[in-house]
Amino acid sequence: MPGLMASWERRSEANMKRFLIILLLALPAFAQKDFLTDTEIDKVREAQEPVARIKLYLSFANQRLDQLRSLMAKDRAGRSGEIRQLLEDYTSIIDAIGVVSDDALVRKSDVSTAPTVIAAGERKFLDQLTKMQVSSPRDLEMYDFELKEAIATTSDSMDLAKQDLDMRAIAVTSKAEREKHEVDEVNAAERKLGGANPLADKAQAAAQAAADDATNPPRPVPTLYRPGEKPGDQPSNQPPK
């Protein structure tokens, strides 16, 4: 059990880092590269049920690995950049599965079938990634870090799938409430200082919204944004088109 909790902590930290990157989008100097295509984003928006959304992410991850297989079959110059990008996108997709699972647990949604679905899909993914590493392609050093990250992320996700859902729900909910409390404290401190920082206010507003979102009833729309949208935008109550 300690090993499973350690895996959850590692993935939780990774998810928090990704969330902080999203917050930085409030600053004009930063930009985001989506790890999903526009079509994939639309599909995720339409899949409101957590397990259905997890299955979608698994299919997206499988597509990235299919593309990797094609690239690895052709030993051509310049492929390393494409391989790095595919591995990064794959890792982000696997992380997203953890985010969906945790969010569903906080909302007390039924995800009892999710562990079996995740384990079945990711077992194949891990096997393929491991074979890719063992084959030692000539340009491995160009994407070795991304490959190791992909393997570690997949392993951690599989470990989480083995964890008792009730215990994981308690841990996830506690963490969400703790983060919400921390955001409240930061906001209170800012109000006492009386300083006005528009950019910081945008980031804090996004953090507060995310913390509230983790402890409130399900929202009517998913959290993915279309190109050009940012966390500070007001969410729409209209169904996706």
C-alpha positions as CSV (number, residue, x, y, z in Angstrom):
1,M,0.0,0.0,0.0
2,P,2.8,2.5,0.7
3,G,4.0,2.0,-2.8
4,L,0.6,2.7,-4.3
5,M,0.3,5.9,-2.2
6,A,3.8,7.0,-3.4
7,S,2.6,6.5,-7.0
8,W,-0.4,8.6,-6.3
9,E,1.7,11.3,-4.8
10,R,4.1,11.3,-7.8
11,R,1.2,11.6,-10.3
12,S,-0.5,14.2,-8.2
13,E,2.6,16.3,-8.2
14,A,2.8,15.9,-12.0
15,N,-0.8,16.9,-12.4
16,M,-0.2,20.0,-10.2
17,K,2.7,21.0,-12.3
18,R,0.5,20.8,-15.4
19,F,-2.1,22.9,-13.7
20,L,0.4,25.5,-12.8
21,I,1.5,25.7,-16.4
22,I,-2.2,26.4,-17.3
23,L,-2.2,29.2,-14.8
24,L,0.8,30.7,-16.5
25,L,-1.4,31.1,-19.6
26,A,-2.7,34.2,-17.8
27,L,0.6,35.8,-18.7
28,P,1.0,37.0,-22.3
29,A,4.5,35.7,-22.5
30,F,3.5,32.1,-22.3
31,A,1.8,29.8,-24.8
32,Q,0.4,26.3,-24.7
33,K,0.7,23.5,-27.2
34,D,-2.3,21.2,-26.9
35,F,-1.5,17.5,-26.6
36,L,-4.9,16.7,-28.2
37,T,-6.2,17.5,-31.6
38,D,-9.2,19.7,-32.0
39,T,-11.3,16.7,-33.0
40,E,-10.1,14.8,-29.9
41,I,-11.0,17.8,-27.7
42,D,-14.5,17.8,-29.1
43,K,-14.9,14.1,-28.4
44,V,-13.7,14.6,-24.8
45,R,-16.3,17.4,-24.4
46,E,-19.0,15.1,-25.6
47,A,-18.1,12.3,-23.3
48,Q,-19.4,13.4,-19.9
49,E,-19.3,10.0,-18.2
50,P,-15.9,9.5,-16.6
51,V,-15.2,5.9,-17.7
52,A,-16.3,6.8,-21.3
53,R,-13.8,9.7,-21.1
54,I,-11.1,7.4,-19.8
55,K,-11.7,5.0,-22.7
56,L,-11.3,7.9,-25.1
57,Y,-8.0,8.9,-23.6
58,L,-6.8,5.3,-23.8
59,S,-7.7,5.3,-27.5
60,F,-5.8,8.6,-28.0
61,A,-2.7,7.1,-26.3
62,N,-2.9,4.0,-28.5
63,Q,-3.0,6.2,-31.6
64,R,0.2,8.0,-30.4
65,L,1.9,4.7,-30.0
66,D,0.8,3.6,-33.4
67,Q,2.4,6.7,-34.8
68,L,5.6,5.8,-32.8
69,R,5.7,2.3,-34.3
70,S,5.6,3.8,-37.8
71,L,8.4,6.2,-37.0
72,M,10.5,3.6,-35.4
73,A,10.1,1.3,-38.4
74,K,11.8,3.9,-40.6
75,D,15.4,4.8,-39.6
76,R,15.4,8.2,-41.2
77,A,17.2,11.4,-40.3
78,G,15.2,14.0,-38.3
79,R,12.7,11.7,-36.8
80,S,13.9,12.2,-33.2
81,G,11.9,15.5,-32.8
82,E,8.7,13.8,-33.9
83,I,9.3,10.9,-31.5
84,R,10.0,13.3,-28.6
85,Q,6.7,15.1,-29.3
86,L,4.7,11.9,-29.6
87,L,6.1,10.7,-26.3
88,E,5.4,14.0,-24.5
89,D,1.8,13.9,-25.9
90,Y,1.4,10.3,-24.8
91,T,2.6,11.1,-21.3
92,S,0.2,14.0,-21.0
93,I,-2.7,11.8,-22.1
94,I,-1.9,9.2,-19.5
95,D,-1.7,11.9,-16.9
96,A,-5.1,13.2,-18.0
97,I,-6.5,9.7,-17.2
98,G,-5.4,10.2,-13.7
99,V,-7.0,13.7,-13.5
100,V,-10.3,12.3,-14.8
101,S,-10.2,9.5,-12.3
102,D,-9.4,11.7,-9.3
103,D,-12.0,14.3,-10.4
104,A,-14.6,11.5,-10.6
105,L,-13.7,10.2,-7.1
106,V,-14.1,13.7,-5.6
107,R,-17.5,14.0,-7.2
108,K,-18.4,10.5,-6.0
109,S,-19.1,9.3,-9.6
110,D,-19.1,5.6,-10.3
111,V,-15.7,4.6,-11.7
112,S,-15.8,1.0,-10.4
113,T,-15.0,-0.4,-13.9
114,A,-12.2,2.1,-14.6
115,P,-9.3,0.2,-13.0
116,T,-9.9,-2.9,-15.2
117,V,-10.2,-0.7,-18.3
118,I,-7.0,1.2,-17.5
119,A,-5.0,-1.8,-16.5
120,A,-5.9,-3.7,-19.7
121,G,-5.0,-0.8,-22.0
122,E,-1.9,0.4,-20.2
123,R,-0.4,-3.0,-19.9
124,K,-0.1,-3.1,-23.7
125,F,1.3,0.4,-23.7
126,L,4.0,-0.4,-21.2
127,D,5.0,-3.5,-23.1
128,Q,5.5,-1.5,-26.3
129,L,7.4,1.3,-24.6
130,T,9.7,-1.2,-22.9
131,K,10.4,-3.0,-26.1
132,M,11.2,0.3,-27.7
133,Q,13.7,1.1,-25.0
134,V,15.3,-2.4,-25.0
135,S,15.8,-2.2,-28.8
136,S,18.3,0.6,-28.3
137,P,17.7,2.5,-31.5
138,R,20.7,4.5,-32.8
139,D,19.1,7.9,-31.9
140,L,17.7,6.8,-28.5
141,E,19.8,9.5,-26.7
142,M,17.7,12.1,-28.5
143,Y,14.5,11.1,-26.8
144,D,15.7,8.9,-23.9
145,F,14.4,11.2,-21.2
146,E,10.9,11.4,-22.8
147,L,10.8,7.6,-23.2
148,K,11.7,7.1,-19.6
149,E,9.0,9.6,-18.5
150,A,6.5,7.8,-20.6
151,I,7.4,4.4,-19.1
152,A,7.4,5.8,-15.5
153,T,4.0,7.6,-16.0
154,T,2.4,4.4,-17.4
155,S,3.8,2.3,-14.5
156,D,2.5,4.8,-11.9
157,S,-0.9,4.9,-13.6
158,M,-1.1,1.1,-13.5
159,D,-0.2,1.1,-9.8
160,L,-3.0,3.6,-9.1
161,A,-5.4,1.4,-10.9
162,K,-4.7,-1.3,-8.4
163,Q,-5.4,0.9,-5.4
164,D,-8.6,0.6,-3.4
165,L,-11.0,3.2,-4.8
166,D,-12.4,4.1,-1.4
167,M,-9.0,4.8,0.0
168,R,-8.0,6.8,-3.0
169,A,-11.2,8.8,-2.9
170,I,-10.4,9.8,0.7
171,A,-6.9,10.8,-0.2
172,V,-7.9,12.8,-3.3
173,T,-10.8,14.6,-1.6
174,S,-8.6,15.5,1.3
175,K,-6.0,16.9,-1.0
176,A,-8.6,18.9,-2.9
177,E,-10.0,20.4,0.2
178,R,-6.4,21.3,1.5
179,E,-5.6,23.0,-1.8
180,K,-8.8,25.0,-1.6
181,H,-7.9,26.1,1.9
182,E,-4.5,27.2,0.7
183,V,-6.0,29.3,-2.1
184,D,-8.3,30.9,0.4
185,E,-5.4,31.8,2.6
186,V,-3.4,33.3,-0.3
187,N,-6.5,35.4,-1.3
188,A,-7.0,36.6,2.3
189,A,-3.3,37.6,2.5
190,E,-3.5,39.5,-0.8
191,R,-6.6,41.4,0.4
192,K,-4.7,42.4,3.6
193,L,-1.8,43.7,1.7
194,G,-4.2,45.8,-0.4
195,G,-2.0,45.4,-3.5
196,A,-3.5,45.2,-7.0
197,N,-1.9,42.9,-9.5
198,P,-4.2,42.2,-12.5
199,L,-2.1,39.3,-13.7
200,A,-1.8,37.7,-10.3
201,D,-5.5,38.2,-9.8
202,K,-6.3,36.3,-13.0
203,A,-4.0,33.4,-11.8
204,Q,-5.6,33.4,-8.4
205,A,-9.1,33.5,-9.8
206,A,-8.2,30.4,-12.0
207,A,-6.8,28.6,-9.0
208,Q,-9.8,29.4,-6.9
209,A,-12.1,28.2,-9.6
210,A,-10.2,25.0,-9.9
211,A,-10.2,24.4,-6.2
212,D,-14.0,25.1,-6.0
213,D,-14.5,22.8,-8.9
214,A,-12.9,19.9,-7.1
215,T,-15.3,20.1,-4.2
216,N,-18.5,21.3,-5.8
217,P,-21.2,19.2,-7.7
218,P,-20.3,18.3,-11.3
219,R,-20.1,21.2,-13.7
220,P,-22.3,21.1,-16.9
221,V,-19.3,21.2,-19.3
222,P,-15.8,19.6,-19.3
223,T,-12.7,21.5,-18.4
224,L,-10.8,21.3,-21.7
225,Y,-10.6,24.6,-23.6
226,R,-10.7,25.3,-27.3
227,P,-7.7,27.0,-29.0
228,G,-7.7,30.7,-27.9
229,E,-9.7,30.1,-24.7
230,K,-8.0,30.4,-21.3
231,P,-8.7,29.5,-17.7
232,G,-9.8,33.0,-16.9
233,D,-12.7,32.9,-19.3
234,Q,-16.2,32.5,-17.9
235,P,-17.5,29.0,-18.5
236,S,-20.6,28.6,-20.7
237,N,-23.7,26.8,-19.5
238,Q,-24.6,26.0,-23.1
239,P,-24.1,22.4,-24.3
240,P,-21.1,21.9,-26.6
241,K,-21.9,22.4,-30.3
